[in-house]
Amino acid sequence: MTANVGALDARIRWVLALLCFAVAIVYNASPVIALLSALVALVLAGTALTHSCPVWRLFHIDTSRRNVPAPRG
C-alpha cells in the first residue's frame, strides 16, 4: 500500500487514538462503549503507524506531501 496519510494527519490520529483508549479505560464498566472506543483507537493507531488509510483511498484523499508540486524558480 502506498502512503496517503501525512505527518500532521498521523499526529492527529495518534492523539485521537489516545483519547479513545482513555475513554475505553474510563467507561470500562460499560462493555459496549469500552470495546467500540478501543476498536476505534486501534484503527486510528494502525492507520497512523502505517500512514495508509483505506477510507482516504476510497475517497481519493491524500494528505501526504509526496504529491505537492515542486516550487518554481
C-alpha positions as CSV (number, residue, x, y, z in Angstrom):
1,M,0.0,0.0,0.0
2,T,1.2,3.5,-0.7
3,A,1.1,6.1,2.0
4,N,-1.8,8.6,1.8
5,V,-1.6,9.9,5.4
6,G,0.6,12.9,6.0
7,A,2.6,13.7,9.2
8,L,0.1,16.1,10.6
9,D,-2.8,13.8,9.8
10,A,-0.9,10.9,11.6
11,R,-0.2,13.0,14.7
12,I,-3.9,13.9,14.9
13,R,-4.8,10.2,14.6
14,W,-2.3,9.4,17.4
15,V,-4.0,12.0,19.7
16,L,-7.4,10.7,18.9
17,A,-6.3,7.1,19.4
18,L,-5.0,8.1,22.9
19,L,-8.3,9.8,23.7
20,C,-10.3,6.8,22.6
21,F,-8.1,4.5,24.7
22,A,-8.7,6.8,27.6
23,V,-12.5,6.6,27.0
24,A,-12.2,2.8,26.9
25,I,-10.5,2.8,30.3
26,V,-12.9,5.3,31.9
27,Y,-16.0,3.5,30.6
28,N,-14.7,0.1,31.5
29,A,-18.0,-0.7,33.3
30,S,-19.9,-0.4,30.0
31,P,-18.5,-3.1,27.8
32,V,-20.1,-1.8,24.6
33,I,-18.6,1.7,24.9
34,A,-15.3,0.4,26.0
35,L,-15.0,-2.1,23.2
36,L,-16.1,0.3,20.5
37,S,-13.8,3.0,21.6
38,A,-10.9,0.6,21.9
39,L,-11.6,-0.7,18.4
40,V,-11.7,2.9,17.0
41,A,-8.4,3.6,18.9
42,L,-6.8,0.6,17.3
43,V,-7.8,1.5,13.8
44,L,-6.6,5.1,14.3
45,A,-3.3,4.0,15.7
46,G,-2.9,1.4,12.9
47,T,-3.5,4.0,10.2
48,A,-1.2,6.5,11.9
49,L,1.5,3.9,12.2
50,T,1.3,2.7,8.6
51,H,0.5,6.1,7.1
52,S,-2.1,4.4,5.0
53,C,-5.9,4.8,5.3
54,P,-8.3,2.7,3.3
55,V,-11.1,5.2,3.8
56,W,-8.9,8.1,2.4
57,R,-8.0,5.8,-0.5
58,L,-11.8,5.2,-1.2
59,F,-12.4,8.9,-1.4
60,H,-9.1,9.7,-3.2
61,I,-7.8,11.8,-0.4
62,D,-4.1,12.1,0.1
63,T,-2.6,14.2,2.9
64,S,1.0,13.1,2.3
65,R,3.5,15.6,0.9
66,R,4.7,13.4,-2.0
67,N,2.0,14.9,-4.3
68,V,2.9,18.5,-3.7
69,P,4.4,20.2,-6.8
70,A,7.9,21.5,-6.6
71,P,8.3,25.3,-6.2
72,R,9.2,27.2,-9.3
73,G,12.1,29.5,-9.6
